[in-house]
Amino acid sequence: MYPGGSAVMLRRVSSQIGRLLFRRTFRNLQQTCTEALFSTSSMSAEAVRARAGSPIKVSLTDSAGRGVFTTRSIGSGELIHTAKPLVTHPSLALSDQVCCYCLKKLDKDGSSGSFSSLKGEDGTSYCFCSEECRDVSKACCEVESKADWSLYHDHCRAQGLKYPLMVKRFACMVISGAASADDLGILQPARLLPGAVSQVSDSSDYHNILAVGFNARSIRCETQQVLDNLDKANDDDDKFHNGRKETGLKYVAEMFLMEEEFELLKRTLLKAQIDERLTGCILYHRFLTKQWYMGVLARIRINAFRVELVATSYKDLLVSATASVAAQAAVGNALYMLPSFYNHDCDPNTHIVWIDSAFAKLKALRHIEEGEELRICYLDASMDCDARQKLLSEGFGFQCRCFRCLSHD
Ligand SMILES: C[S@@+](CC[C@H](N)C(=O)[O-])C[C@H]1O[C@@H](n2cnc3c(N)ncnc32)[C@H](O)[C@@H]1O
């Protein structure tokens, strides 16, 4: 289904064992992806049309890794395909107001209300909007609700973090058997900023670098090493020197945070004494190790979407108009398979929309020719060129060379 994706990944895996492992993962994920996109249980009429046409394929691009391409021309405004989320997590403040799985808003008066709900050990509500959503996520929520997540949630709230919540949810999916520990392996992980990488290691391999740095003692050594290297560096340009220092220190701070999150996640799960499934997962699936945590977090960071529902009523419109903090407009975050392969453009030809739930719709913004790459915009396109470049470089690790950026628009 995705010849380009398969080819690029195979090249990366050098050993025969690696190749075999990758093929297995890729097959699983192709299946997951197909199921996720085209599950019959929740397929809308529009999704059926997208399935029948399915005018896309994933292939290698010239300069941005894998990307999504059209296999026929697409009309402006056309629904290209729908995508079912693989992992979701509601915003912490909304856990009793949205569906635990699809993030659909639940009416407090019960008119389109909660189908059923589960109370967690820590008082968290796990509500579902329908039987389908309950069935999809019941096993995972049963595992999650056994643990007291107060400290983990406090940590995320205090640091303003959303992605560790998704790692937590994914961990519970693995324990419940709803996912495999390596299910996200095919997605591209976040990379550290080149400046930070060159300060701490010669290798540009994200995992090696993180694996080296991921315990308190080595982080302390690394902090010192970053500072020593900077002192030794023969940089005449103070601005450049300070920039590298800032980058290096940001990296070290990130390491500390990750360490804390990982320990907290593991402790919380072990304390919950879920059952022998957890021990089994840890023993046999290289699960809940620091490397696993970092790998999953790195993939979620690059590929997850903040889900903002389109206002469908006057009340919704008022709420979004008065949401002063951007995050308040979001009902949560979601990770998908196929949408994760869409590259960025500051003047995109495609956009992703959520109408009333985290089931995403990918729509054409203009007429698109057969064979053209489909690109979405990762950020607020109204930002100026410098601000966009900074965000894309720091957040996604690439320098945007789209037409708008090249013309400094
Ligand atoms: C969500 S992934 C997109 C799929 C990715 N190309 C892959 O092979 O899995 C985001 C990553 O793709 C790359 N990317 C996306 N848009 C890009 C662009 N306009 N120019 C260069 N790289 C881009 C960056 O490495 C970015 O971190």
The ligand as an SDF file (V2000), in Angstrom:
LIG
                    3D

 27 29  0  0  0  0  0  0  0  0999 V2000
    4.6300   14.5710   10.5920 C   0  0  0  0  0  0  0  0  0  0  0  0
    6.1190   14.1430    9.8820 S   0  0  0  0  0  0  0  0  0  0  0  0
    5.7220   14.0820    8.1760 C   0  0  0  0  0  0  0  0  0  0  0  0
    6.1270   12.7650    7.5420 C   0  0  0  0  0  0  0  0  0  0  0  0
    7.5980   12.5450    7.4590 C   0  0  0  0  0  0  0  0  0  0  0  0
    8.1420   13.2020    6.2630 N   0  0  0  0  0  0  0  0  0  0  0  0
    7.9170   11.0510    7.4520 C   0  0  0  0  0  0  0  0  0  0  0  0
    8.7220   10.6090    6.6200 O   0  0  0  0  0  0  0  0  0  0  0  0
    7.4030   10.3460    8.2980 O   0  0  0  0  0  0  0  0  0  0  0  0
    6.9810   15.6610   10.0940 C   0  0  0  0  0  0  0  0  0  0  0  0
    8.4170   15.6190    9.6600 C   0  0  0  0  0  0  0  0  0  0  0  0
    8.5340   15.5710    8.2310 O   0  0  0  0  0  0  0  0  0  0  0  0
    9.5640   16.4310    7.7790 C   0  0  0  0  0  0  0  0  0  0  0  0
    8.9590   17.5540    7.0410 N   0  0  0  0  0  0  0  0  0  0  0  0
    7.6650   17.9100    7.0230 C   0  0  0  0  0  0  0  0  0  0  0  0
    7.4460   18.9540    6.2320 N   0  0  0  0  0  0  0  0  0  0  0  0
    8.6470   19.3160    5.7330 C   0  0  0  0  0  0  0  0  0  0  0  0
    9.0960   20.3340    4.8360 C   0  0  0  0  0  0  0  0  0  0  0  0
    8.2670   21.2320    4.3060 N   0  0  0  0  0  0  0  0  0  0  0  0
   10.4160   20.3950    4.5440 N   0  0  0  0  0  0  0  0  0  0  0  0
   11.2980   19.5120    5.0680 C   0  0  0  0  0  0  0  0  0  0  0  0
   10.9410   18.5120    5.9330 N   0  0  0  0  0  0  0  0  0  0  0  0
    9.6260   18.4070    6.2450 C   0  0  0  0  0  0  0  0  0  0  0  0
   10.2670   16.9460    9.0150 C   0  0  0  0  0  0  0  0  0  0  0  0
   11.3260   16.0790    9.3100 O   0  0  0  0  0  0  0  0  0  0  0  0
    9.1830   16.8500   10.0600 C   0  0  0  0  0  0  0  0  0  0  0  0
    9.7080   16.7600   11.3600 O   0  0  0  0  0  0  0  0  0  0  0  0
  1  2  1  0
  2  3  1  0
  2 10  1  0
  3  4  1  0
  4  5  1  0
  5  6  1  0
  5  7  1  0
  7  8  2  0
  7  9  1  0
 10 11  1  0
 11 12  1  0
 11 26  1  0
 12 13  1  0
 13 14  1  0
 13 24  1  0
 14 15  1  0
 14 23  1  0
 15 16  2  0
 16 17  1  0
 17 18  1  0
 17 23  2  0
 18 19  1  0
 18 20  2  0
 20 21  1  0
 21 22  2  0
 22 23  1  0
 24 25  1  0
 24 26  1  0
 26 27  1  0
M  CHG  2   2   1   9  -1
M  END
$$$$
